[in-house]
Amino acid sequence: MAYSLQCVNICLFYKMYNKEYTVNYFILKFLLRLNIIDKEINPFVDKWEEEGQFPAHQVFKTLGQAGFLGVNKQTEYGGLGLDFSYSIAVAEELGNIRCGGVPMAIGVQADMATPALARFGSDELKREFLVPTIAGDVVACLGVSEPGAGSDVASIKTTAVRKGDDYVINGGKMWITSGCQADWMCLLANSSNGPPHQNKSLICLPMKLPGVHVAKKIDKMGMRSSDTAQIFFEDVRVPSKYLIGEEGMGFTYQMLQFQEERMWGVANILTPMENVINETIDYTRQRKIFNQPVLHNQTVHFLLAELATDVELLRSLLYQAVALYIKGNDVTKFASMAKLKAGRLVRELTDSCLQFWGGMGFTNDVLVSRVYRDSRLMSIGAGADEVMLSIICKYMETLPSKK
């Protein structure tokens, strides 16, 4: 652990003196891989996949002590005070975890459930919820999707009715990552009867309150090691001081959170795609068919070259979006483009590579089959491909206006 903390100090030193960021990123990623991923996570991934859950409190505490859960959060709340590009570097390195479920849950903890709290929450609220989340003392989850409202966030039905000094929460949430283990939820709920983009609020909701019911752990095709829950709220009383920012601004805050979530997700899928390509090269070089290595067939090595090229093009688009974002620009269009491309590319890449593995690709013994299953979520979660296309068309001014 001392090595990881030393890495952070070096990063801060280099940032202070305006040295090349690539040095910072290299040290940050190298020590995350060396001290945590290879020692504390990967040796146990197969077990967690079989069990359908990983010990989030244990893993997050390890990451929190090393400084990796608040890379771009304020130092006064336990963060490192670095810009969002460092979170992207961490997301890329977390892609070396040999499954998708664990890094997804880490992403929720560090960069999906907390951006609005860090940016708009009161000092009191940040000290109660953000500080222990960054430290890894608690597990956070994000409550946006519902059975009838996934990508269509404006259609959520969960309500938060003000009664005295409390909000009374009723409704339910679906597809909640870490929902079975979470200590608190960043909840999006309707707090008034106004227009759907102006009647929502984000609220920090402790998960141990009376009336919070974790209905079930959802049995998923992929992301097996990450618990995903359906949750109901029945007259749950939450102090009004747990409101994040202003009442009625929840939809806007969540749209801002989505931008970081989408860029984080793209960064996190880059490394698994690289690893699948490299492991496919190694396997097809050894595996022979008709007395020659599979890799020697032009259709194989040409396609692998095309896929590797597409990965680098996606990386360039992501880095462009991140560079603009940390300068304060609206990157909704570029983030949506990157997420759209990432979801489609990883589907093509894993399907193509799995084919080259033959029968072995149809087993659970190799990385390509796990990435094939886990990465299918990329085109669904945090806004489906079709929603990304609509957003891009809106920015291109080609989307038909609603009458």
N, C-alpha and C positions, 0 to 999 in steps of 0.2 A: 504493500500500500504506500509506503514511503516513496517508492519510485514514481508512482502516479502523481502524488502531490508535488514531487520535485519537478515532474513534467509540466504541471500547471504553473509553477513558479517561473520556469524557464519561458513558457509561453507569454506570461505577463511581462517578463523582462524584455523579451523581443518586441512585444507590442509597444511597450513604453518608449523604446528607442527606434520604433518605426523600421524594423528590419523586415526582411522578406517573409511574407506570411507562410510561404511553403515550408520554411524551417519549422515554424510553430506547428503547422498541421502535421508534419511528419512525426515530430516528437509526441504530440498528443495522441495520434493514431497508433504509433508503435507501442507506447506504453499501455494503452488501453488493451491492445491485443495481447501483449506479453504478460501482463499482470492479472487481467480479469477474464477476458474471453477464453484464452487457452487453458487457464487454470481453474477458474471458478464457474464457468458456464458450459463450454463444449463437452467436457467429460461426462456431463449429466443430461445432455439434451435428449438422448435416446430414451432414457428413463422417464423424463418429463413428458415426452411425446406419448409414451405408452400410458402414463397416468392421466393425461389430459389436462395437466396443470403444472406450473412451475412455482416454486416458493418465492413469490414476489417480494415479500418483506425481507427475506434473506438476501436475495440478489440486489434489490434496490438499496439496501443498507450498504452493501459492498461498493456499489457504484456511487452512492451518495458520499461515503467517506473519502472516495477518491476524487470527488469534485465533478463527476460527469453528469449529474442530474440538473445542474443549473449553470451550464456553460455560458449562456447569454443572459442570465438573470442578474439583478443588481447585487453588488457585493454586500450591502447592508442586510440582505436577507439570506446570505450564505452562498450566493452565486459567484461566478468568476468575473462578471462584468465585461465579457468579451462580446463581439458582435455575432450575428446569426450565422455567419460563414463558419464559425468554429463548431456550432451545433451541426452543421451540414457535414463537416469533417468527421465528427463523432458518429453521425448517422451512417456514413459510408463504412466506417470501420466496424460498426455493429453488424454490418452485412456479412462479416466473417463468422458470425454465430451460425451453427449448422441447422438452423430452422428459422421459420419466419415469425413464429408466435412470440418468442421472447423479445426480439428487438422491437416488434410492434408494440408490446406492452411498455417497454422502456420509452419508446417514442411518445406514447400517451402520457406517461408520467412527466417527461421532461419538456415536451414541445407541443402538446395538443390540449391538455387539460389546464395548463397554467399560463399561457401567454396573456389572456385577457386579465387574469388576476394580477399578474406582474405589472401590467401596463395601466390598468384602470382601478384596481382594488385599493381600498384604504390601507393605511399603515397597519392598523389594528388587524384587518383581515389578512394581510400578507404575513404578519407575524404568527397568526393562528393557523393558517393553512399552507402558505407558500414555503415558509422556513422549514417545517418538518418534511414537506414533500421533496425539497431540494436535498435535505439531509438523508433522505431515504428512510425516515422513521415511520412514514405512513405511505399507503398506496392510494393513488388518485385514479379516478375514472372520469370519462366525459359522457354526459347524458344528453344527447341530441336526438338520435334516431328513435322512431317509434314504429309499432307494427304497421301503421298506415302512413308514415311520413319518414322516408329515408333521405334520399337526395333532395326531396321537396321540403326543405326545412320550414318554410313559411306555413306548412299545413299541420304542424304539431298541435296536439290537443291537450297536453298536460298543462294544468293551471296552477298559478300561485296567487291566491287571493289574500289581500292584506286585511288582517284582523288584529287591531290594536298594534302591538309591537312585533307581531309575527306575520310570516307568510304561511298560509295553509296550502299544502301541496297535495294535489290529487291527479292521478293519471298513471302513465307507465312508460317505460323506456325499453328499447330492444337493441340487441347486438352490442351490449356494453362490455368492452374489453376490460378485463380485470374486475368485472362486476361482482364476482363471488368473493374476492379478497379485499376489495376497496374499503378504505376508511372514510373517504369523502368523495363527493361527485360535484363536478362543475356542471350544474343543471341549467338547461334552457327551458323556460316555461312561459306560458302566456300570463302576463301580470295585469292585463286590462282587456277591454273589448274593442280596442281601436284597430286601425289597419294592420294587417298581418306582419308588415315589416317594421312596425313601430309599437307593437303591443307586447314585445317579449323582453324578458330580463334573464341575466345570468346570475345564478345564486350558488353559493357554496353550501352543499347539503351534506351534513354528517350522516354516514350510512348506518349508524347504530341507533338512530332516533326511532321512537315508536311509530309504527305505521309504514316503515320501509320493509318491503317483502321481496327477497330475491327468489323469484318463482322457480327458476330452473337454470342449470348450466346447459347451454345449447351444444348439441352434438354436431360438430362442423366437419366438412370435407377436408379442410386443411387448417393451418394455424393451430394444430392440435394441442401444443403445450401452453397455449394462452387460454385461460378460462374466459368465456363470453356468456353474459347473463341476460335474462329477461327480468326486469324489475318493475314492481308496482308500488305506488304511493297512495296511502289511504289516510287522509287527514293528518298529514305530517306537518308539524309546526316547526318552522325554522325562524330564528330571530331575524328581523328585518335588517339588522346590521350586517348580515351575511350577504347582502346584495352586492354584486360586483359593479362598481361604477354607478351609472344613472339608470333609474327604472325606465324601461321602454327602449333601451339601447342594446338589448341582448342580441338581436338579429345582426346588427352591425358589428358588434364585438365578435360574434361567432364567425361571420364572414372573414374577418381579419385573422382569426385563429385558423381558419381553413387554409389560408395561403401558406402559413408556416407548416401546417400539417401536410399539405400536398407536396411542398418542396422537400420536406423531411422524408416523406415516403419515397419520392423519386431517388433521393440520395441513397436511401437504405437498400434499394433494389439493384443499384449499379454493381456492387461487389458480388452478390450472389450470381448475377449474370456472368460476370468475369470468371468466377470460380467454376460455374457450370461449363463454360467454354473450355477452360484450361483442363478440367478433369475429363472432358470429352475428348480433347486432343490426346491426352495421355492414354485413355482407354482404347481409342481407335488406332493409335500407333501400335499397341500391343496385340489387339484382337485382329485375327486374320480371317479372310474369306477369299476363296479361290486362290490360295497360296500367296496372298499379299495383304499387307495391313489395310484395314478399312480406310484409314486416313489417306492412303495413296490414291483413292478414287477421287477424281477431280470434283465430282459433285459434292463430296464431303468437305475437302479442304477449301474449296471456293465458297461454299455456304458459310463455313465457320469464319472465313475472312469477312464476308458481308455482315454477319452478325456482330463481329467485333467492331467493325466500322460503325454500325448503327449505335452500339453502346457508347462509343466515343462522341458521336454526334449528339446523343441525348445528354451526355455529361456536359458538353459545351453549352447546350441550351439551358441546363440547370444552373451552371455557373454564371451565365449571363443574367438569369433571373435573380439569383442571390446577390450578385454585385449591384444590380439596380435597387434591390430591396433594402440593402443596408445603407443605401444613400437616400432612402426615404421615398422612393418611387412606388407607384401602384404597379404591381407585377401580376395582377389577376390574370391577364391574358397569357403571359409567358408561363406562369405556374400551371395554368390549366392545360396549355399545350404540352408542357413537360409531363404532367400526370397522364394525359391522354396517350402520348407516345410511349411512356414507360409501361402502361398497362398492356398495350398492344404488342410492344416489342418483347416483353418477357413471356407472353403467351407464345409468340412465334418462336422465340429462342429455345424455350424449354421443350416445346413440342418437337422441334427439329433435332435438338441434341438427344432427346430421349429416343428418337427413332434410331439414331446411330449406335445406341447402346444395345439394341436388340432386346432379347428377353430380359437381360439384366435391368434394363430401364423400366420394366414393369414390376420390379420388386421394390420393397421398402429398404433395401440395403444400400442404396446409392443416393447421393445428394440430388441428382437431377430429378428423380421422381418426387422428392419432398418439395423442391422448389416449384415443380410443375403444379402441385396441389396448392401450396401456400400462396403462390403469386397470383393465382386466379382472382384473389380479392382485390388486386391492384386496380382492376377496371370497374370495381363495384363500390368499395369503401371510400369515404370522404368525397363522394360525388361520382356517380357513374360516368362512363365514357360519354353517354348521350348528353349528360348535363355539362360536361366539359366542352363538348361541341357547341352547345347552345351559348355558353359563356363566350367562347371564342367568336362565334358569329355575332354576338351582341357587340363586341369590341370592334369587329370588322364592319359593323352597321349593315349586316346582311340578314339579320333576324327579322322576320315579319312582325310588325307591331300588333299588339292585342287591341281588338276593337271593343 
